[in-house]
């Protein structure tokens, strides 16, 4: 790819996201991760792209305050970049204006220059007006999400959650005890320190490339351990991870049983299956079976006989991802109020299917990275109402504003003997 400036790459990424409705991850891979940029410029491109997406409503509020007439979409993208630099990144004013104006076609440069210079003159007024706006404007979240979070958690917790979502996410790594013990890990990587209450996790300032390549650690948020704790796998058991990709929880299960169990991991997409296989190989996971399966359209028989039933089943269900919105910056702009009920129907359908592969007396853990009751507590109630063979033993959750990690939910069921 030809050499471009960080700002121009960010602009291309924003326009691709807006026009093609693609996921941020694929856009980053195409436009930012592989482009010819210095490390600081690449980091700046990431910051601009993610920062604008996190602050769309607020940036558009400022644009509407500066220009009463309609602003076409391509011009709006450039103004978003400029205002983000001026008001939120605090970039040097001359650089922010000059470089942003340079992104536009010549016929639009006068307009952009005028708007950005007006923003500088009126900065105190514009910031004060923004501070007086409702929470959904100030923190750039869909209004319906802010309202439901205030109802479920309380107004202050909803505000804390919105602020949390707009902060750059920290990077955590789990020490992979299948490849290295803790003492040796900290001897080789003395700059890393264990997290309080999570001794097998470390917080890193940048990706520990060498440790990752050797399988010494795996990028993972501590909240993901909740489901594996409830599953409580034992050596010698048969364990099913129904929606396993990219494999972080499966690898933790293998670690807990010291690779002395039969583990079958499935996922719906071939691409994700390939990623999962590669992760298992690097982490030293001795997996019993990896296969592709859509649990909403399962084959006539995934396993040949009742001898293939499992002692424990983990269903880390597809969900709205509202608990990891800090990491998936475009999730908030994809969701609609109807999505939570739609997801619940899908989650329950998968749950009904995977329970068929659970032995009498066995354990099934249902988990999500959602904060929404429709996808969590309501699925638990629906399961108990419609599947009398299951009884609820325990529920756990991680709430970002309370626990300081990603949002997660898990429920442990026992199948009657």
VOLUM-501351 format. One record per residue (C-alpha): x, z, y. Coordinates in Angstrom, 2 decimals. Layout:
<rs>
r u:X, w:Z, v:Y
...
</rs>
This chain:
<rs>
r u:0.00, w:0.00, v:0.00
r u:1.29, w:-0.81, v:3.48
r u:2.45, w:1.98, v:5.75
r u:-0.28, w:3.51, v:7.91
r u:-0.47, w:6.51, v:10.20
r u:-2.02, w:9.74, v:8.92
r u:-4.91, w:9.35, v:11.37
r u:-5.64, w:5.79, v:10.27
r u:-5.60, w:6.79, v:6.60
r u:-7.98, w:9.67, v:7.35
r u:-10.28, w:7.27, v:9.21
r u:-10.32, w:4.83, v:6.30
r u:-11.10, w:7.69, v:3.92
r u:-13.96, w:8.94, v:6.11
r u:-15.51, w:5.49, v:6.37
r u:-15.23, w:4.93, v:2.63
r u:-16.92, w:8.28, v:1.98
r u:-19.72, w:7.48, v:4.41
r u:-20.35, w:3.90, v:3.30
r u:-19.76, w:4.06, v:-0.44
r u:-20.98, w:7.62, v:-1.16
r u:-17.96, w:8.17, v:-3.38
r u:-16.69, w:11.58, v:-4.41
r u:-13.94, w:12.97, v:-2.22
r u:-11.53, w:13.29, v:-5.14
r u:-11.50, w:9.58, v:-5.88
r u:-11.06, w:8.73, v:-2.19
r u:-8.15, w:11.13, v:-1.87
r u:-6.49, w:9.58, v:-4.92
r u:-6.84, w:6.09, v:-3.50
r u:-6.22, w:6.51, v:0.22
r u:-4.09, w:9.61, v:0.67
r u:-2.25, w:10.70, v:-2.46
r u:-0.69, w:7.28, v:-3.10
r u:-0.11, w:6.07, v:0.43
r u:3.38, w:5.71, v:1.95
r u:3.49, w:8.79, v:4.16
r u:6.01, w:11.52, v:4.71
r u:5.03, w:14.88, v:3.26
r u:3.99, w:16.31, v:6.68
r u:1.97, w:13.17, v:7.49
r u:0.26, w:13.25, v:4.13
r u:-0.66, w:16.90, v:4.69
r u:-1.98, w:15.96, v:8.14
r u:-4.13, w:13.17, v:6.65
r u:-5.57, w:15.65, v:4.14
r u:-6.27, w:18.13, v:6.92
r u:-8.06, w:15.54, v:9.07
r u:-10.19, w:14.17, v:6.22
r u:-11.23, w:17.53, v:4.78
r u:-11.54, w:19.17, v:8.18
r u:-13.93, w:16.55, v:9.55
r u:-16.07, w:16.73, v:6.40
r u:-16.27, w:20.52, v:6.68
r u:-17.36, w:20.33, v:10.34
r u:-19.61, w:17.27, v:10.54
r u:-22.63, w:18.95, v:12.12
r u:-20.57, w:20.79, v:14.72
r u:-18.58, w:17.67, v:15.64
r u:-21.78, w:15.62, v:15.97
r u:-23.26, w:18.35, v:18.18
r u:-20.32, w:17.94, v:20.54
r u:-20.62, w:14.15, v:20.45
r u:-24.32, w:14.34, v:21.37
r u:-23.43, w:16.73, v:24.21
r u:-20.88, w:14.27, v:25.57
r u:-22.86, w:11.04, v:25.21
r u:-26.62, w:10.89, v:25.47
r u:-26.93, w:7.29, v:24.30
r u:-26.72, w:6.20, v:20.67
r u:-23.22, w:6.18, v:19.16
r u:-22.61, w:3.62, v:16.41
r u:-21.30, w:4.97, v:13.13
r u:-17.80, w:3.49, v:13.27
r u:-17.28, w:4.84, v:16.78
r u:-18.64, w:8.22, v:15.70
r u:-16.03, w:8.51, v:12.93
r u:-13.23, w:8.03, v:15.47
r u:-14.75, w:10.56, v:17.87
r u:-15.11, w:13.08, v:15.02
r u:-11.39, w:12.77, v:14.33
r u:-10.52, w:13.17, v:18.01
r u:-12.76, w:16.18, v:18.62
r u:-11.59, w:17.86, v:15.42
r u:-8.01, w:17.60, v:16.65
r u:-8.83, w:18.83, v:20.17
r u:-11.20, w:21.71, v:19.44
r u:-10.44, w:22.90, v:15.89
r u:-6.86, w:21.88, v:15.13
r u:-5.72, w:22.51, v:18.73
r u:-3.52, w:19.40, v:18.59
r u:-1.61, w:18.62, v:21.77
r u:-4.16, w:16.94, v:24.03
r u:-2.06, w:13.91, v:24.94
r u:-1.25, w:13.14, v:21.30
r u:-4.82, w:13.71, v:20.12
r u:-6.31, w:11.39, v:22.76
r u:-3.65, w:8.68, v:22.70
r u:-3.40, w:8.39, v:18.90
r u:-7.18, w:8.57, v:18.40
r u:-7.87, w:5.90, v:21.01
r u:-5.32, w:3.69, v:19.27
r u:-7.50, w:3.75, v:16.11
r u:-10.32, w:1.83, v:17.83
r u:-10.78, w:-1.87, v:18.48
r u:-9.70, w:-2.75, v:22.04
r u:-13.27, w:-3.18, v:23.26
r u:-14.09, w:0.46, v:22.36
r u:-10.93, w:2.15, v:23.57
r u:-12.15, w:2.76, v:27.11
r u:-15.30, w:4.47, v:25.80
r u:-13.37, w:6.70, v:23.39
r u:-10.77, w:7.59, v:25.99
r u:-13.48, w:8.54, v:28.47
r u:-15.39, w:10.70, v:25.99
r u:-12.31, w:12.55, v:24.75
r u:-11.04, w:13.22, v:28.28
r u:-14.50, w:14.47, v:29.24
r u:-14.33, w:16.78, v:26.21
r u:-11.04, w:18.21, v:27.49
r u:-12.49, w:18.82, v:30.97
r u:-15.62, w:20.45, v:29.54
r u:-13.96, w:22.23, v:26.63
r u:-14.92, w:25.78, v:27.66
r u:-18.54, w:24.77, v:28.22
r u:-18.77, w:22.80, v:24.96
r u:-17.28, w:25.60, v:22.88
r u:-19.60, w:28.15, v:24.48
r u:-22.63, w:25.95, v:23.80
r u:-21.57, w:25.52, v:20.19
r u:-21.16, w:29.28, v:19.75
r u:-24.77, w:29.71, v:20.85
r u:-26.11, w:27.31, v:18.22
r u:-27.76, w:28.37, v:14.93
r u:-25.50, w:29.17, v:11.99
r u:-26.07, w:25.83, v:10.26
r u:-24.72, w:24.00, v:13.35
r u:-21.82, w:26.35, v:14.00
r u:-20.62, w:26.18, v:10.39
r u:-21.83, w:22.65, v:9.54
r u:-24.04, w:23.36, v:6.53
r u:-27.43, w:21.84, v:5.70
r u:-30.09, w:24.03, v:7.26
r u:-31.99, w:24.44, v:3.99
r u:-28.88, w:25.87, v:2.29
r u:-28.29, w:28.42, v:5.05
r u:-31.94, w:29.49, v:4.93
r u:-31.98, w:29.99, v:1.16
r u:-28.68, w:31.91, v:1.20
r u:-30.02, w:34.20, v:3.94
r u:-33.10, w:34.79, v:1.79
r u:-31.13, w:35.45, v:-1.41
r u:-28.13, w:37.38, v:-0.07
r u:-29.04, w:38.48, v:3.46
r u:-28.18, w:36.99, v:6.87
r u:-24.70, w:38.51, v:7.17
r u:-23.70, w:37.45, v:3.64
r u:-25.00, w:33.94, v:4.33
r u:-22.83, w:33.75, v:7.41
r u:-19.82, w:35.10, v:5.50
r u:-20.40, w:32.48, v:2.81
r u:-20.59, w:29.63, v:5.34
r u:-17.36, w:30.79, v:6.98
r u:-15.72, w:31.11, v:3.55
r u:-16.71, w:27.54, v:2.66
r u:-14.96, w:26.19, v:5.75
r u:-11.60, w:27.79, v:5.06
r u:-8.86, w:25.90, v:3.18
r u:-9.03, w:27.10, v:-0.43
r u:-6.13, w:29.14, v:-1.79
r u:-4.35, w:27.87, v:-4.89
r u:-4.29, w:30.14, v:-7.92
r u:-2.50, w:29.54, v:-11.20
r u:-3.02, w:31.21, v:-14.56
r u:0.10, w:32.04, v:-16.55
r u:-0.19, w:30.19, v:-19.86
r u:0.76, w:32.74, v:-22.50
r u:0.75, w:30.04, v:-25.18
r u:3.97, w:28.69, v:-23.65
r u:5.61, w:31.68, v:-21.97
r u:5.20, w:35.45, v:-21.72
r u:4.67, w:37.20, v:-18.39
r u:8.14, w:38.75, v:-18.22
r u:9.86, w:35.43, v:-18.72
r u:7.49, w:33.69, v:-16.31
r u:8.34, w:36.04, v:-13.45
r u:12.04, w:35.85, v:-14.31
r u:11.99, w:32.05, v:-13.98
r u:9.65, w:32.04, v:-10.97
r u:10.60, w:35.21, v:-9.06
r u:8.91, w:34.01, v:-5.86
r u:5.50, w:34.37, v:-7.52
r u:3.64, w:37.68, v:-7.78
r u:0.67, w:38.67, v:-9.97
r u:-2.71, w:39.18, v:-8.35
r u:-4.11, w:42.71, v:-8.20
r u:-6.65, w:43.18, v:-11.02
r u:-5.67, w:39.75, v:-12.41
r u:-2.14, w:40.23, v:-13.79
r u:-2.04, w:36.82, v:-15.49
r u:-2.80, w:34.98, v:-12.23
r u:-0.59, w:34.15, v:-9.29
r u:-1.34, w:32.80, v:-5.83
r u:0.87, w:29.90, v:-4.81
r u:1.48, w:28.32, v:-1.42
r u:2.04, w:24.87, v:-2.92
r u:1.72, w:23.31, v:-6.35
r u:4.41, w:24.75, v:-8.67
r u:5.29, w:21.34, v:-10.07
r u:7.96, w:22.42, v:-12.54
r u:5.85, w:25.24, v:-13.97
r u:2.84, w:22.94, v:-14.31
r u:4.80, w:20.16, v:-16.03
r u:6.21, w:22.57, v:-18.59
r u:2.81, w:24.09, v:-19.29
r u:3.90, w:27.49, v:-18.00
r u:0.79, w:27.76, v:-15.83
r u:-2.49, w:26.02, v:-15.07
r u:-4.26, w:25.74, v:-11.72
r u:-7.38, w:27.87, v:-12.09
r u:-9.47, w:30.30, v:-10.05
r u:-9.76, w:33.85, v:-11.45
r u:-13.57, w:33.57, v:-11.34
r u:-13.39, w:31.17, v:-14.30
r u:-12.35, w:34.00, v:-16.61
r u:-15.78, w:35.63, v:-16.45
r u:-17.32, w:33.27, v:-19.01
r u:-14.38, w:33.65, v:-21.41
r u:-14.50, w:37.44, v:-21.11
r u:-18.16, w:37.45, v:-22.13
r u:-17.52, w:34.97, v:-24.94
r u:-14.86, w:37.36, v:-26.32
r u:-13.52, w:34.95, v:-28.96
r u:-11.75, w:36.27, v:-32.06
r u:-9.02, w:34.78, v:-34.28
r u:-10.38, w:32.98, v:-37.31
r u:-13.68, w:32.01, v:-35.69
r u:-15.25, w:28.63, v:-35.10
r u:-15.75, w:28.13, v:-31.37
r u:-17.58, w:25.34, v:-29.52
r u:-16.91, w:24.52, v:-25.87
r u:-19.82, w:22.19, v:-25.17
r u:-18.79, w:20.93, v:-21.71
r u:-15.08, w:21.53, v:-21.87
r u:-13.35, w:19.14, v:-19.46
r u:-10.94, w:19.42, v:-17.79
r u:-10.08, w:22.14, v:-20.31
r u:-9.18, w:25.26, v:-18.33
r u:-11.65, w:27.56, v:-20.04
r u:-10.94, w:26.01, v:-23.45
r u:-7.23, w:26.67, v:-22.96
r u:-7.96, w:30.28, v:-22.01
r u:-10.05, w:30.67, v:-25.16
r u:-7.16, w:29.30, v:-27.23
r u:-4.81, w:31.74, v:-25.50
r u:-7.08, w:34.70, v:-26.23
r u:-7.16, w:33.86, v:-29.96
r u:-3.43, w:32.91, v:-29.96
r u:-4.33, w:29.45, v:-31.31
r u:-5.70, w:31.06, v:-34.47
r u:-9.23, w:29.67, v:-34.39
r u:-11.01, w:26.35, v:-34.81
r u:-12.01, w:25.16, v:-31.35
r u:-14.13, w:22.06, v:-30.76
r u:-14.30, w:20.78, v:-27.19
r u:-16.74, w:18.14, v:-25.95
r u:-17.53, w:16.39, v:-22.72
r u:-19.76, w:13.54, v:-21.60
r u:-17.25, w:11.26, v:-19.87
r u:-14.40, w:9.44, v:-21.59
r u:-12.19, w:9.78, v:-18.50
r u:-12.60, w:13.55, v:-18.53
r u:-11.93, w:13.66, v:-22.26
r u:-8.58, w:11.94, v:-21.65
r u:-7.71, w:14.47, v:-18.95
r u:-8.65, w:17.31, v:-21.28
r u:-6.47, w:15.99, v:-24.11
r u:-3.50, w:15.69, v:-21.77
r u:-4.00, w:19.25, v:-20.51
r u:-4.22, w:20.62, v:-24.06
r u:-1.01, w:18.88, v:-25.06
r u:0.88, w:20.20, v:-22.05
r u:-0.47, w:23.74, v:-22.45
r u:0.15, w:23.92, v:-26.21
r u:-3.51, w:24.27, v:-27.16
r u:-3.96, w:23.67, v:-30.89
r u:-7.41, w:22.21, v:-30.67
r u:-9.52, w:21.59, v:-33.74
r u:-11.56, w:18.71, v:-32.33
r u:-12.03, w:16.86, v:-29.04
r u:-14.87, w:14.38, v:-28.77
r u:-17.25, w:12.71, v:-26.36
r u:-20.87, w:13.83, v:-26.43
r u:-23.82, w:13.70, v:-24.04
r u:-25.86, w:16.73, v:-25.02
r u:-28.95, w:15.23, v:-23.38
r u:-28.63, w:12.28, v:-25.78
r u:-26.83, w:13.81, v:-28.75
r u:-26.06, w:11.72, v:-31.82
r u:-28.27, w:12.29, v:-34.85
r u:-25.74, w:14.73, v:-36.22
r u:-22.74, w:15.87, v:-34.21
r u:-21.55, w:17.88, v:-37.19
r u:-22.25, w:16.90, v:-40.80
r u:-23.67, w:20.13, v:-42.24
r u:-24.73, w:23.69, v:-41.55
r u:-21.26, w:24.72, v:-42.75
r u:-20.08, w:23.46, v:-39.36
r u:-22.06, w:26.03, v:-37.36
r u:-20.10, w:28.04, v:-34.81
r u:-19.51, w:31.75, v:-34.31
r u:-19.37, w:31.34, v:-30.55
r u:-20.57, w:28.66, v:-28.15
r u:-19.60, w:28.30, v:-24.50
r u:-21.89, w:26.19, v:-22.33
r u:-20.25, w:25.81, v:-18.94
r u:-23.15, w:23.76, v:-17.69
r u:-23.14, w:20.94, v:-15.13
r u:-24.41, w:22.47, v:-11.89
r u:-24.73, w:22.09, v:-8.13
r u:-21.25, w:23.61, v:-7.53
r u:-22.40, w:25.75, v:-4.61
r u:-19.97, w:28.47, v:-5.72
r u:-16.98, w:26.16, v:-5.26
r u:-18.06, w:24.44, v:-2.05
r u:-14.83, w:25.59, v:-0.43
r u:-12.94, w:23.31, v:-2.82
r u:-15.48, w:20.47, v:-3.03
r u:-15.99, w:19.79, v:0.62
r u:-18.58, w:17.01, v:0.26
r u:-20.94, w:18.94, v:-2.05
r u:-22.95, w:20.33, v:0.86
r u:-23.77, w:16.81, v:2.07
r u:-24.89, w:15.64, v:-1.37
r u:-27.39, w:18.38, v:-2.16
r u:-31.14, w:18.30, v:-1.54
r u:-33.71, w:21.08, v:-2.09
r u:-34.99, w:19.29, v:-5.19
r u:-31.58, w:19.30, v:-6.88
r u:-31.71, w:22.92, v:-8.02
r u:-34.88, w:22.50, v:-10.08
r u:-33.60, w:19.18, v:-11.43
r u:-30.35, w:20.81, v:-12.47
r u:-32.22, w:23.68, v:-14.10
r u:-34.15, w:21.26, v:-16.30
r u:-30.93, w:19.59, v:-17.37
r u:-29.15, w:22.89, v:-17.99
r u:-31.96, w:24.27, v:-20.12
r u:-32.18, w:21.05, v:-22.14
r u:-28.47, w:21.27, v:-22.96
r u:-28.82, w:24.96, v:-23.78
r u:-31.65, w:24.22, v:-26.22
r u:-29.49, w:21.62, v:-27.96
r u:-26.22, w:23.55, v:-28.29
r u:-27.93, w:26.66, v:-29.64
r u:-28.72, w:24.63, v:-32.77
r u:-25.01, w:24.79, v:-33.62
r u:-24.78, w:28.59, v:-33.35
r u:-24.61, w:30.77, v:-36.46
r u:-27.12, w:33.59, v:-36.92
r u:-25.57, w:36.61, v:-35.26
r u:-23.40, w:34.36, v:-33.14
r u:-22.73, w:34.46, v:-29.39
r u:-23.58, w:31.82, v:-26.81
r u:-22.41, w:32.16, v:-23.20
r u:-24.13, w:30.15, v:-20.49
r u:-22.11, w:29.76, v:-17.29
r u:-22.09, w:27.84, v:-14.00
r u:-20.13, w:27.72, v:-10.75
r u:-23.43, w:27.86, v:-8.85
r u:-24.79, w:30.62, v:-6.62
r u:-28.40, w:29.52, v:-6.97
r u:-30.97, w:31.57, v:-8.94
r u:-32.68, w:28.42, v:-10.23
r u:-29.48, w:27.55, v:-12.09
r u:-28.52, w:31.07, v:-13.12
r u:-31.07, w:33.88, v:-13.50
r u:-34.00, w:31.47, v:-13.84
r u:-32.28, w:29.59, v:-16.67
r u:-31.67, w:32.94, v:-18.39
r u:-35.37, w:33.85, v:-18.09
r u:-36.44, w:30.42, v:-19.28
r u:-34.10, w:30.67, v:-22.25
r u:-35.42, w:34.09, v:-23.27
r u:-39.02, w:32.91, v:-22.89
r u:-38.60, w:29.74, v:-24.92
r u:-35.94, w:30.71, v:-27.48
r u:-36.99, w:33.90, v:-29.19
r u:-33.96, w:33.78, v:-31.50
r u:-31.78, w:34.73, v:-28.53
r u:-31.43, w:38.11, v:-26.84
r u:-29.58, w:38.75, v:-23.59
r u:-26.64, w:41.14, v:-23.82
r u:-24.89, w:40.90, v:-20.45
r u:-24.64, w:39.01, v:-17.17
r u:-21.70, w:38.76, v:-14.78
r u:-21.16, w:36.96, v:-11.50
r u:-18.54, w:36.36, v:-8.85
r u:-19.67, w:36.14, v:-5.23
r u:-17.15, w:34.76, v:-2.71
r u:-18.19, w:37.06, v:0.14
r u:-17.98, w:40.09, v:-2.17
r u:-15.18, w:39.35, v:-4.62
r u:-12.89, w:37.01, v:-2.68
r u:-12.85, w:34.27, v:-5.33
r u:-15.00, w:31.24, v:-6.16
r u:-18.64, w:31.77, v:-7.05
r u:-19.47, w:31.92, v:-10.75
r u:-22.20, w:33.16, v:-13.10
r u:-22.22, w:33.86, v:-16.83
r u:-24.77, w:35.24, v:-19.27
r u:-24.10, w:36.33, v:-22.87
r u:-26.77, w:35.82, v:-25.53
r u:-26.80, w:36.90, v:-29.17
r u:-28.62, w:34.86, v:-31.80
r u:-30.72, w:36.99, v:-34.12
r u:-29.42, w:37.36, v:-37.67
</rs>
